[in-house]
Amino acid sequence: MKKLLVIIFIIFTSSVDAQCAMCKAVVESGNASEAEGLNTGILYLMIFPYLLVGALFYFILKRKRKNKI
């Protein structure tokens, strides 16, 4: 089940355009390849906070379950 969710998230995040207003204004003055590179970089930067918070919750839940036994 977890593998299926990971695959679904990977598929849907490939089509997401992530730009703030300032980045969008800068990119609109440039070419399309720069815009794609900027979008990809922003997506990679967005992933890491979610991974860290997810790992933190995983270890907290693991420790709680271990203490209950």
PQR file with spaces between the fields and no chain letter, atoms N, CA, C, O and H, PARSE charges and radii, in Angstrom:
ATOM       1  N    MET     1       0.828   -1.192    0.000 -0.4000 1.5000
ATOM       2  CA   MET     1       0.000    0.000    0.000 -0.0000 2.0000
ATOM       3  C    MET     1       0.870    1.252    0.000  0.5500 1.7000
ATOM       4  O    MET     1       0.586    2.204   -0.726 -0.5500 1.4000
ATOM       5  N    LYS     2       1.930    1.255    0.812 -0.4000 1.5000
ATOM       6  CA   LYS     2       2.803    2.420    0.889 -0.0000 2.0000
ATOM       7  C    LYS     2       3.524    2.659   -0.435  0.5500 1.7000
ATOM       8  O    LYS     2       3.716    3.800   -0.854 -0.5500 1.4000
ATOM       9  H    LYS     2       2.161    0.482    1.402  0.4000 1.0000
ATOM      10  N    LYS     3       3.919    1.566   -1.084 -0.4000 1.5000
ATOM      11  CA   LYS     3       4.615    1.703   -2.365 -0.0000 2.0000
ATOM      12  C    LYS     3       3.689    2.322   -3.412  0.5500 1.7000
ATOM      13  O    LYS     3       4.128    3.120   -4.240 -0.5500 1.4000
ATOM      14  H    LYS     3       3.764    0.639   -0.744  0.4000 1.0000
ATOM      15  N    LEU     4       2.430    1.957   -3.373 -0.4000 1.5000
ATOM      16  CA   LEU     4       1.467    2.510   -4.312 -0.0000 2.0000
ATOM      17  C    LEU     4       1.311    4.012   -4.096  0.5500 1.7000
ATOM      18  O    LEU     4       1.262    4.773   -5.062 -0.5500 1.4000
ATOM      19  H    LEU     4       2.073    1.309   -2.701  0.4000 1.0000
ATOM      20  N    LEU     5       1.234    4.442   -2.852 -0.4000 1.5000
ATOM      21  CA   LEU     5       1.114    5.872   -2.566 -0.0000 2.0000
ATOM      22  C    LEU     5       2.350    6.638   -3.034  0.5500 1.7000
ATOM      23  O    LEU     5       2.225    7.730   -3.589 -0.5500 1.4000
ATOM      24  H    LEU     5       1.274    3.824   -2.067  0.4000 1.0000
ATOM      25  N    VAL     6       3.524    6.085   -2.819 -0.4000 1.5000
ATOM      26  CA   VAL     6       4.752    6.734   -3.260 -0.0000 2.0000
ATOM      27  C    VAL     6       4.762    6.886   -4.776  0.5500 1.7000
ATOM      28  O    VAL     6       5.132    7.940   -5.294 -0.5500 1.4000
ATOM      29  H    VAL     6       3.625    5.198   -2.369  0.4000 1.0000
ATOM      30  N    ILE     7       4.363    5.852   -5.477 -0.4000 1.5000
ATOM      31  CA   ILE     7       4.319    5.910   -6.942 -0.0000 2.0000
ATOM      32  C    ILE     7       3.316    6.958   -7.410  0.5500 1.7000
ATOM      33  O    ILE     7       3.597    7.706   -8.346 -0.5500 1.4000
ATOM      34  H    ILE     7       4.062    4.996   -5.056  0.4000 1.0000
ATOM      35  N    ILE     8       2.163    7.022   -6.777 -0.4000 1.5000
ATOM      36  CA   ILE     8       1.152    8.017   -7.144 -0.0000 2.0000
ATOM      37  C    ILE     8       1.677    9.425   -6.919  0.5500 1.7000
ATOM      38  O    ILE     8       1.488   10.292   -7.772 -0.5500 1.4000
ATOM      39  H    ILE     8       1.934    6.414   -6.016  0.4000 1.0000
ATOM      40  N    PHE     9       2.337    9.674   -5.779 -0.4000 1.5000
ATOM      41  CA   PHE     9       2.879   11.002   -5.503 -0.0000 2.0000
ATOM      42  C    PHE     9       3.962   11.384   -6.502  0.5500 1.7000
ATOM      43  O    PHE     9       4.038   12.539   -6.921 -0.5500 1.4000
ATOM      44  H    PHE     9       2.491    8.969   -5.086  0.4000 1.0000
ATOM      45  N    ILE    10       4.788   10.439   -6.883 -0.4000 1.5000
ATOM      46  CA   ILE    10       5.836   10.729   -7.856 -0.0000 2.0000
ATOM      47  C    ILE    10       5.239   11.090   -9.208  0.5500 1.7000
ATOM      48  O    ILE    10       5.716   12.009   -9.874 -0.5500 1.4000
ATOM      49  H    ILE    10       4.726    9.501   -6.544  0.4000 1.0000
ATOM      50  N    ILE    11       4.215   10.384   -9.608 -0.4000 1.5000
ATOM      51  CA   ILE    11       3.584   10.649  -10.903 -0.0000 2.0000
ATOM      52  C    ILE    11       2.932   12.030  -10.917  0.5500 1.7000
ATOM      53  O    ILE    11       3.081   12.769  -11.890 -0.5500 1.4000
ATOM      54  H    ILE    11       3.827    9.638   -9.067  0.4000 1.0000
ATOM      55  N    PHE    12       2.220   12.386   -9.862 -0.4000 1.5000
ATOM      56  CA   PHE    12       1.501   13.656   -9.860 -0.0000 2.0000
ATOM      57  C    PHE    12       2.399   14.857   -9.604  0.5500 1.7000
ATOM      58  O    PHE    12       2.060   15.963  -10.026 -0.5500 1.4000
ATOM      59  H    PHE    12       2.099   11.786   -9.071  0.4000 1.0000
ATOM      60  N    THR    13       3.525   14.687   -8.933 -0.4000 1.5000
ATOM      61  CA   THR    13       4.387   15.838   -8.690 -0.0000 2.0000
ATOM      62  C    THR    13       5.181   16.228   -9.922  0.5500 1.7000
ATOM      63  O    THR    13       5.730   17.329   -9.968 -0.5500 1.4000
ATOM      64  H    THR    13       3.801   13.789   -8.590  0.4000 1.0000
ATOM      65  N    SER    14       5.259   15.366  -10.917 -0.4000 1.5000
ATOM      66  CA   SER    14       5.988   15.720  -12.125 -0.0000 2.0000
ATOM      67  C    SER    14       5.261   16.774  -12.950  0.5500 1.7000
ATOM      68  O    SER    14       5.887   17.431  -13.782 -0.5500 1.4000
ATOM      69  H    SER    14       4.813   14.472  -10.880  0.4000 1.0000
ATOM      70  N    SER    15       3.970   16.955  -12.747 -0.4000 1.5000
ATOM      71  CA   SER    15       3.205   17.926  -13.521 -0.0000 2.0000
ATOM      72  C    SER    15       2.888   19.200  -12.745  0.5500 1.7000
ATOM      73  O    SER    15       2.103   20.022  -13.217 -0.5500 1.4000
ATOM      74  H    SER    15       3.461   16.421  -12.071  0.4000 1.0000
ATOM      75  N    VAL    16       3.467   19.381  -11.590 -0.4000 1.5000
ATOM      76  CA   VAL    16       3.180   20.542  -10.762 -0.0000 2.0000
ATOM      77  C    VAL    16       4.116   21.685  -11.139  0.5500 1.7000
ATOM      78  O    VAL    16       5.320   21.479  -11.292 -0.5500 1.4000
ATOM      79  H    VAL    16       4.106   18.713  -11.206  0.4000 1.0000
ATOM      80  N    ASP    17       3.565   22.887  -11.288 -0.4000 1.5000
ATOM      81  CA   ASP    17       4.377   24.075  -11.526 -0.0000 2.0000
ATOM      82  C    ASP    17       4.446   24.868  -10.226  0.5500 1.7000
ATOM      83  O    ASP    17       3.434   25.377   -9.742 -0.5500 1.4000
ATOM      84  H    ASP    17       2.587   23.054  -11.163  0.4000 1.0000
ATOM      85  N    ALA    18       5.639   24.966   -9.671 -0.4000 1.5000
ATOM      86  CA   ALA    18       5.808   25.638   -8.389 -0.0000 2.0000
ATOM      87  C    ALA    18       6.651   26.885   -8.579  0.5500 1.7000
ATOM      88  O    ALA    18       7.867   26.802   -8.756 -0.5500 1.4000
ATOM      89  H    ALA    18       6.461   24.553  -10.064  0.4000 1.0000
ATOM      90  N    GLN    19       6.005   28.036   -8.542 -0.4000 1.5000
ATOM      91  CA   GLN    19       6.730   29.294   -8.656 -0.0000 2.0000
ATOM      92  C    GLN    19       6.083   30.333   -7.766  0.5500 1.7000
ATOM      93  O    GLN    19       4.858   30.427   -7.684 -0.5500 1.4000
ATOM      94  H    GLN    19       5.018   28.104   -8.398  0.4000 1.0000
ATOM      95  N    CYS    20       6.917   31.108   -7.101 -0.4000 1.5000
ATOM      96  CA   CYS    20       6.402   32.255   -6.370 -0.0000 2.0000
ATOM      97  C    CYS    20       6.245   33.407   -7.364  0.5500 1.7000
ATOM      98  O    CYS    20       6.691   33.301   -8.506 -0.5500 1.4000
ATOM      99  H    CYS    20       7.911   31.031   -7.168  0.4000 1.0000
ATOM     100  N    ALA    21       5.629   34.482   -6.949 -0.4000 1.5000
ATOM     101  CA   ALA    21       5.373   35.595   -7.860 -0.0000 2.0000
ATOM     102  C    ALA    21       6.669   36.239   -8.358  0.5500 1.7000
ATOM     103  O    ALA    21       6.760   36.622   -9.525 -0.5500 1.4000
ATOM     104  H    ALA    21       5.267   34.568   -6.021  0.4000 1.0000
ATOM     105  N    MET    22       7.663   36.360   -7.489 -0.4000 1.5000
ATOM     106  CA   MET    22       8.931   36.971   -7.889 -0.0000 2.0000
ATOM     107  C    MET    22       9.661   36.089   -8.898  0.5500 1.7000
ATOM     108  O    MET    22      10.190   36.588   -9.891 -0.5500 1.4000
ATOM     109  H    MET    22       7.589   36.049   -6.541  0.4000 1.0000
ATOM     110  N    CYS    23       9.693   34.791   -8.650 -0.4000 1.5000
ATOM     111  CA   CYS    23      10.370   33.871   -9.573 -0.0000 2.0000
ATOM     112  C    CYS    23       9.675   33.866  -10.925  0.5500 1.7000
ATOM     113  O    CYS    23      10.331   33.827  -11.966 -0.5500 1.4000
ATOM     114  H    CYS    23       9.264   34.385   -7.843  0.4000 1.0000
ATOM     115  N    LYS    24       8.356   33.905  -10.910 -0.4000 1.5000
ATOM     116  CA   LYS    24       7.603   33.887  -12.155 -0.0000 2.0000
ATOM     117  C    LYS    24       7.907   35.133  -12.987  0.5500 1.7000
ATOM     118  O    LYS    24       8.040   35.040  -14.207 -0.5500 1.4000
ATOM     119  H    LYS    24       7.823   33.937  -10.064  0.4000 1.0000
ATOM     120  N    ALA    25       8.016   36.286  -12.347 -0.4000 1.5000
ATOM     121  CA   ALA    25       8.311   37.521  -13.066 -0.0000 2.0000
ATOM     122  C    ALA    25       9.696   37.468  -13.701  0.5500 1.7000
ATOM     123  O    ALA    25       9.883   37.940  -14.822 -0.5500 1.4000
ATOM     124  H    ALA    25       7.907   36.361  -11.356  0.4000 1.0000
ATOM     125  N    VAL    26      10.660   36.900  -12.994 -0.4000 1.5000
ATOM     126  CA   VAL    26      12.018   36.792  -13.533 -0.0000 2.0000
ATOM     127  C    VAL    26      12.045   35.819  -14.706  0.5500 1.7000
ATOM     128  O    VAL    26      12.692   36.086  -15.719 -0.5500 1.4000
ATOM     129  H    VAL    26      10.508   36.517  -12.083  0.4000 1.0000
ATOM     130  N    VAL    27      11.355   34.708  -14.579 -0.4000 1.5000
ATOM     131  CA   VAL    27      11.367   33.683  -15.618 -0.0000 2.0000
ATOM     132  C    VAL    27      10.635   34.135  -16.871  0.5500 1.7000
ATOM     133  O    VAL    27      11.025   33.764  -17.978 -0.5500 1.4000
ATOM     134  H    VAL    27      10.829   34.491  -13.757  0.4000 1.0000
ATOM     135  N    GLU    28       9.588   34.925  -16.717 -0.4000 1.5000
ATOM     136  CA   GLU    28       8.833   35.372  -17.883 -0.0000 2.0000
ATOM     137  C    GLU    28       9.682   36.216  -18.822  0.5500 1.7000
ATOM     138  O    GLU    28       9.394   36.299  -20.016 -0.5500 1.4000
ATOM     139  H    GLU    28       9.271   35.225  -15.817  0.4000 1.0000
ATOM     140  N    SER    29      10.720   36.837  -18.294 -0.4000 1.5000
ATOM     141  CA   SER    29      11.598   37.626  -19.145 -0.0000 2.0000
ATOM     142  C    SER    29      12.655   36.752  -19.830  0.5500 1.7000
ATOM     143  O    SER    29      13.341   37.224  -20.737 -0.5500 1.4000
ATOM     144  H    SER    29      10.954   36.769  -17.324  0.4000 1.0000
ATOM     145  N    GLY    30      12.798   35.490  -19.415 -0.4000 1.5000
ATOM     146  CA   GLY    30      13.800   34.581  -19.975 -0.0000 2.0000
ATOM     147  C    GLY    30      13.191   33.586  -20.943  0.5500 1.7000
ATOM     148  O    GLY    30      12.087   33.786  -21.449 -0.5500 1.4000
ATOM     149  H    GLY    30      12.241   35.106  -18.679  0.4000 1.0000
ATOM     150  N    ASN    31      13.933   32.497  -21.198 -0.4000 1.5000
ATOM     151  CA   ASN    31      13.429   31.476  -22.121 -0.0000 2.0000
ATOM     152  C    ASN    31      12.777   30.320  -21.364  0.5500 1.7000
ATOM     153  O    ASN    31      12.823   30.266  -20.135 -0.5500 1.4000
ATOM     154  H    ASN    31      14.830   32.334  -20.787  0.4000 1.0000
ATOM     155  N    ALA    32      12.172   29.401  -22.111 -0.4000 1.5000
ATOM     156  CA   ALA    32      11.371   28.322  -21.509 -0.0000 2.0000
ATOM     157  C    ALA    32      12.221   27.303  -20.759  0.5500 1.7000
ATOM     158  O    ALA    32      11.761   26.748  -19.761 -0.5500 1.4000
ATOM     159  H    ALA    32      12.135   29.445  -23.109  0.4000 1.0000
ATOM     160  N    SER    33      13.446   27.041  -21.208 -0.4000 1.5000
ATOM     161  CA   SER    33      14.275   26.043  -20.523 -0.0000 2.0000
ATOM     162  C    SER    33      14.684   26.526  -19.130  0.5500 1.7000
ATOM     163  O    SER    33      14.816   25.725  -18.204 -0.5500 1.4000
ATOM     164  H    SER    33      13.819   27.492  -22.019  0.4000 1.0000
ATOM     165  N    GLU    34      14.884   27.835  -18.989 -0.4000 1.5000
ATOM     166  CA   GLU    34      15.185   28.370  -17.654 -0.0000 2.0000
ATOM     167  C    GLU    34      13.990   28.209  -16.727  0.5500 1.7000
ATOM     168  O    GLU    34      14.160   27.918  -15.543 -0.5500 1.4000
ATOM     169  H    GLU    34      14.777   28.485  -19.741  0.4000 1.0000
ATOM     170  N    ALA    35      12.791   28.395  -17.249 -0.4000 1.5000
ATOM     171  CA   ALA    35      11.581   28.252  -16.439 -0.0000 2.0000
ATOM     172  C    ALA    35      11.414   26.817  -15.955  0.5500 1.7000
ATOM     173  O    ALA    35      11.061   26.590  -14.798 -0.5500 1.4000
ATOM     174  H    ALA    35      12.654   28.632  -18.211  0.4000 1.0000
ATOM     175  N    GLU    36      11.666   25.853  -16.827 -0.4000 1.5000
ATOM     176  CA   GLU    36      11.551   24.448  -16.416 -0.0000 2.0000
ATOM     177  C    GLU    36      12.590   24.098  -15.362  0.5500 1.7000
ATOM     178  O    GLU    36      12.289   23.375  -14.412 -0.5500 1.4000
ATOM     179  H    GLU    36      11.953   26.037  -17.767  0.4000 1.0000
ATOM     180  N    GLY    37      13.793   24.596  -15.516 -0.4000 1.5000
ATOM     181  CA   GLY    37      14.840   24.344  -14.529 -0.0000 2.0000
ATOM     182  C    GLY    37      14.507   24.954  -13.175  0.5500 1.7000
ATOM     183  O    GLY    37      14.749   24.340  -12.136 -0.5500 1.4000
ATOM     184  H    GLY    37      14.038   25.183  -16.288  0.4000 1.0000
ATOM     185  N    LEU    38      13.959   26.149  -13.187 -0.4000 1.5000
ATOM     186  CA   LEU    38      13.572   26.807  -11.941 -0.0000 2.0000
ATOM     187  C    LEU    38      12.436   26.057  -11.252  0.5500 1.7000
ATOM     188  O    LEU    38      12.456   25.882  -10.033 -0.5500 1.4000
ATOM     189  H    LEU    38      13.763   26.648  -14.032  0.4000 1.0000
ATOM     190  N    ASN    39      11.456   25.617  -12.022 -0.4000 1.5000
ATOM     191  CA   ASN    39      10.349   24.833  -11.452 -0.0000 2.0000
ATOM     192  C    ASN    39      10.856   23.550  -10.811  0.5500 1.7000
ATOM     193  O    ASN    39      10.431   23.187   -9.714 -0.5500 1.4000
ATOM     194  H    ASN    39      11.440   25.759  -13.012  0.4000 1.0000
ATOM     195  N    THR    40      11.755   22.871  -11.489 -0.4000 1.5000
ATOM     196  CA   THR    40      12.298   21.621  -10.952 -0.0000 2.0000
ATOM     197  C    THR    40      13.074   21.877   -9.665  0.5500 1.7000
ATOM     198  O    THR    40      12.953   21.118   -8.704 -0.5500 1.4000
ATOM     199  H    THR    40      12.099   23.165  -12.381  0.4000 1.0000
ATOM     200  N    GLY    41      13.859   22.930   -9.643 -0.4000 1.5000
ATOM     201  CA   GLY    41      14.623   23.261   -8.432 -0.0000 2.0000
ATOM     202  C    GLY    41      13.728   23.588   -7.257  0.5500 1.7000
ATOM     203  O    GLY    41      14.006   23.175   -6.131 -0.5500 1.4000
ATOM     204  H    GLY    41      13.958   23.547  -10.423  0.4000 1.0000
ATOM     205  N    ILE    42      12.667   24.317   -7.498 -0.4000 1.5000
ATOM     206  CA   ILE    42      11.730   24.660   -6.426 -0.0000 2.0000
ATOM     207  C    ILE    42      11.034   23.411   -5.907  0.5500 1.7000
ATOM     208  O    ILE    42      10.830   23.271   -4.701 -0.5500 1.4000
ATOM     209  H    ILE    42      12.440   24.652   -8.413  0.4000 1.0000
ATOM     210  N    LEU    43      10.668   22.506   -6.801 -0.4000 1.5000
ATOM     211  CA   LEU    43      10.023   21.260   -6.360 -0.0000 2.0000
ATOM     212  C    LEU    43      10.956   20.442   -5.479  0.5500 1.7000
ATOM     213  O    LEU    43      10.529   19.899   -4.460 -0.5500 1.4000
ATOM     214  H    LEU    43      10.834   22.619   -7.781  0.4000 1.0000
ATOM     215  N    TYR    44      12.230   20.349   -5.861 -0.4000 1.5000
ATOM     216  CA   TYR    44      13.183   19.608   -5.031 -0.0000 2.0000
ATOM     217  C    TYR    44      13.344   20.260   -3.667  0.5500 1.7000
ATOM     218  O    TYR    44      13.463   19.558   -2.663 -0.5500 1.4000
ATOM     219  H    TYR    44      12.577   20.790   -6.689  0.4000 1.0000
ATOM     220  N    LEU    45      13.352   21.578   -3.611 -0.4000 1.5000
ATOM     221  CA   LEU    45      13.467   22.267   -2.329 -0.0000 2.0000
ATOM     222  C    LEU    45      12.224   22.084   -1.468  0.5500 1.7000
ATOM     223  O    LEU    45      12.319   22.087   -0.241 -0.5500 1.4000
ATOM     224  H    LEU    45      13.256   22.148   -4.427  0.4000 1.0000
ATOM     225  N    MET    46      11.062   21.925   -2.091 -0.4000 1.5000
ATOM     226  CA   MET    46       9.821   21.727   -1.334 -0.0000 2.0000
ATOM     227  C    MET    46       9.735   20.337   -0.726  0.5500 1.7000
ATOM     228  O    MET    46       9.067   20.157    0.291 -0.5500 1.4000
ATOM     229  H    MET    46      10.985   21.922   -3.088  0.4000 1.0000
ATOM     230  N    ILE    47      10.390   19.358   -1.318 -0.4000 1.5000
ATOM     231  CA   ILE    47      10.275   17.977   -0.867 -0.0000 2.0000
ATOM     232  C    ILE    47      10.934   17.754    0.491  0.5500 1.7000
ATOM     233  O    ILE    47      10.395   17.017    1.318 -0.5500 1.4000
ATOM     234  H    ILE    47      10.933   19.504   -2.144  0.4000 1.0000
ATOM     235  N    PHE    48      12.074   18.367    0.736 -0.4000 1.5000
ATOM     236  CA   PHE    48      12.863   18.049    1.919 -0.0000 2.0000
ATOM     237  C    PHE    48      12.190   18.387    3.253  0.5500 1.7000
ATOM     238  O    PHE    48      12.296   17.582    4.178 -0.5500 1.4000
ATOM     239  H    PHE    48      12.512   18.965    0.065  0.4000 1.0000
ATOM     240  N    PRO    49      11.508   19.518    3.414 -0.5600 1.5000
ATOM     241  CA   PRO    49      10.805   19.736    4.695  0.2800 2.0000
ATOM     242  C    PRO    49       9.747   18.672    4.974  0.5500 1.7000
ATOM     243  O    PRO    49       9.587   18.242    6.117 -0.5500 1.4000
ATOM     244  N    TYR    50       9.025   18.246    3.939 -0.4000 1.5000
ATOM     245  CA   TYR    50       8.017   17.199    4.132 -0.0000 2.0000
ATOM     246  C    TYR    50       8.662   15.871    4.514  0.5500 1.7000
ATOM     247  O    TYR    50       8.136   15.145    5.357 -0.5500 1.4000
ATOM     248  H    TYR    50       9.156   18.595    3.011  0.4000 1.0000
ATOM     249  N    LEU    51       9.786   15.553    3.905 -0.4000 1.5000
ATOM     250  CA   LEU    51      10.486   14.327    4.267 -0.0000 2.0000
ATOM     251  C    LEU    51      10.975   14.366    5.714  0.5500 1.7000
ATOM     252  O    LEU    51      10.862   13.375    6.436 -0.5500 1.4000
ATOM     253  H    LEU    51      10.214   16.142    3.220  0.4000 1.0000
ATOM     254  N    LEU    52      11.514   15.498    6.135 -0.4000 1.5000
ATOM     255  CA   LEU    52      12.007   15.616    7.508 -0.0000 2.0000
ATOM     256  C    LEU    52      10.874   15.509    8.525  0.5500 1.7000
ATOM     257  O    LEU    52      11.013   14.815    9.533 -0.5500 1.4000
ATOM     258  H    LEU    52      11.606   16.303    5.548  0.4000 1.0000
ATOM     259  N    VAL    53       9.773   16.177    8.276 -0.4000 1.5000
ATOM     260  CA   VAL    53       8.631   16.107    9.202 -0.0000 2.0000
ATOM     261  C    VAL    53       8.050   14.696    9.211  0.5500 1.7000
ATOM     262  O    VAL    53       7.684   14.183   10.269 -0.5500 1.4000
ATOM     263  H    VAL    53       9.660   16.740    7.457  0.4000 1.0000
ATOM     264  N    GLY    54       7.963   14.069    8.042 -0.4000 1.5000
ATOM     265  CA   GLY    54       7.463   12.694    7.980 -0.0000 2.0000
ATOM     266  C    GLY    54       8.347   11.732    8.745  0.5500 1.7000
ATOM     267  O    GLY    54       7.844   10.858    9.451 -0.5500 1.4000
ATOM     268  H    GLY    54       8.260   14.486    7.183  0.4000 1.0000
ATOM     269  N    ALA    55       9.656   11.879    8.618 -0.4000 1.5000
ATOM     270  CA   ALA    55      10.586   11.018    9.347 -0.0000 2.0000
ATOM     271  C    ALA    55      10.458   11.245   10.857  0.5500 1.7000
ATOM     272  O    ALA    55      10.515   10.295   11.638 -0.5500 1.4000
ATOM     273  H    ALA    55      10.065   12.590    8.045  0.4000 1.0000
ATOM     274  N    LEU    56      10.286   12.495   11.258 -0.4000 1.5000
ATOM     275  CA   LEU    56      10.123   12.808   12.677 -0.0000 2.0000
ATOM     276  C    LEU    56       8.879   12.125   13.239  0.5500 1.7000
ATOM     277  O    LEU    56       8.947   11.501   14.298 -0.5500 1.4000
ATOM     278  H    LEU    56      10.240   13.267   10.623  0.4000 1.0000
ATOM     279  N    PHE    57       7.746   12.234   12.548 -0.4000 1.5000
ATOM     280  CA   PHE    57       6.524   11.577   13.002 -0.0000 2.0000
ATOM     281  C    PHE    57       6.652   10.061   13.003  0.5500 1.7000
ATOM     282  O    PHE    57       6.115    9.393   13.887 -0.5500 1.4000
ATOM     283  H    PHE    57       7.691   12.741   11.688  0.4000 1.0000
ATOM     284  N    TYR    58       7.360    9.514   12.021 -0.4000 1.5000
ATOM     285  CA   TYR    58       7.570    8.075   11.973 -0.0000 2.0000
ATOM     286  C    TYR    58       8.315    7.596   13.223  0.5500 1.7000
ATOM     287  O    TYR    58       7.913    6.616   13.849 -0.5500 1.4000
ATOM     288  H    TYR    58       7.796   10.056   11.303  0.4000 1.0000
ATOM     289  N    PHE    59       9.392    8.283   13.581 -0.4000 1.5000
ATOM     290  CA   PHE    59      10.156    7.864   14.748 -0.0000 2.0000
ATOM     291  C    PHE    59       9.403    8.094   16.053  0.5500 1.7000
ATOM     292  O    PHE    59       9.568    7.333   17.006 -0.5500 1.4000
ATOM     293  H    PHE    59       9.718    9.079   13.072  0.4000 1.0000
ATOM     294  N    ILE    60       8.583    9.131   16.102 -0.4000 1.5000
ATOM     295  CA   ILE    60       7.766    9.364   17.302 -0.0000 2.0000
ATOM     296  C    ILE    60       6.746    8.238   17.463  0.5500 1.7000
ATOM     297  O    ILE    60       6.583    7.701   18.559 -0.5500 1.4000
ATOM     298  H    ILE    60       8.449    9.749   15.328  0.4000 1.0000
ATOM     299  N    LEU    61       6.062    7.882   16.381 -0.4000 1.5000
ATOM     300  CA   LEU    61       5.078    6.796   16.459 -0.0000 2.0000
ATOM     301  C    LEU    61       5.743    5.458   16.766  0.5500 1.7000
ATOM     302  O    LEU    61       5.203    4.650   17.521 -0.5500 1.4000
ATOM     303  H    LEU    61       6.194    8.318   15.491  0.4000 1.0000
ATOM     304  N    LYS    62       6.891    5.231   16.193 -0.4000 1.5000
ATOM     305  CA   LYS    62       7.623    3.987   16.453 -0.0000 2.0000
ATOM     306  C    LYS    62       8.003    3.886   17.929  0.5500 1.7000
ATOM     307  O    LYS    62       7.896    2.816   18.529 -0.5500 1.4000
ATOM     308  H    LYS    62       7.330    5.888   15.579  0.4000 1.0000
ATOM     309  N    ARG    63       8.439    4.984   18.506 -0.4000 1.5000
ATOM     310  CA   ARG    63       8.834    4.988   19.918 -0.0000 2.0000
ATOM     311  C    ARG    63       7.619    4.800   20.820  0.5500 1.7000
ATOM     312  O    ARG    63       7.694    4.086   21.821 -0.5500 1.4000
ATOM     313  H    ARG    63       8.526    5.853   18.019  0.4000 1.0000
ATOM     314  N    LYS    64       6.493    5.440   20.472 -0.4000 1.5000
ATOM     315  CA   LYS    64       5.264    5.278   21.280 -0.0000 2.0000
ATOM     316  C    LYS    64       4.787    3.832   21.255  0.5500 1.7000
ATOM     317  O    LYS    64       4.412    3.290   22.295 -0.5500 1.4000
ATOM     318  H    LYS    64       6.432    6.019   19.659  0.4000 1.0000
ATOM     319  N    ARG    65       4.795    3.201   20.091 -0.4000 1.5000
ATOM     320  CA   ARG    65       4.359    1.807   19.999 -0.0000 2.0000
ATOM     321  C    ARG    65       5.297    0.882   20.764  0.5500 1.7000
ATOM     322  O    ARG    65       4.852   -0.100   21.358 -0.5500 1.4000
ATOM     323  H    ARG    65       5.100    3.640   19.247  0.4000 1.0000
ATOM     324  N    LYS    66       6.575    1.186   20.753 -0.4000 1.5000
ATOM     325  CA   LYS    66       7.542    0.359   21.456 -0.0000 2.0000
ATOM     326  C    LYS    66       7.344    0.474   22.970  0.5500 1.7000
ATOM     327  O    LYS    66       7.493   -0.516   23.686 -0.5500 1.4000
ATOM     328  H    LYS    66       6.936    1.984   20.271  0.4000 1.0000
ATOM     329  N    ASN    67       7.014    1.654   23.459 -0.4000 1.5000
ATOM     330  CA   ASN    67       6.815    1.871   24.893 -0.0000 2.0000
ATOM     331  C    ASN    67       5.520    1.252   25.400  0.5500 1.7000
ATOM     332  O    ASN    67       5.422    0.934   26.585 -0.5500 1.4000
ATOM     333  H    ASN    67       6.892    2.458   22.878  0.4000 1.0000
ATOM     334  N    LYS    68       4.521    1.071   24.534 -0.4000 1.5000
ATOM     335  CA   LYS    68       3.257    0.473   24.953 -0.0000 2.0000
ATOM     336  C    LYS    68       3.376   -1.016   25.217  0.5500 1.7000
ATOM     337  O    LYS    68       2.621   -1.565   26.020 -0.5500 1.4000
ATOM     338  H    LYS    68       4.601    1.329   23.571  0.4000 1.0000
ATOM     339  N    ILE    69       4.310   -1.673   24.556 -0.4000 1.5000
ATOM     340  CA   ILE    69       4.447   -3.122   24.703 -0.0000 2.0000
ATOM     341  C    ILE    69       5.100   -3.482   25.984  0.5500 1.7000
ATOM     342  O    ILE    69       5.294   -4.664   26.268 -0.5500 1.4000
ATOM     343  H    ILE    69       4.923   -1.227   23.904  0.4000 1.0000
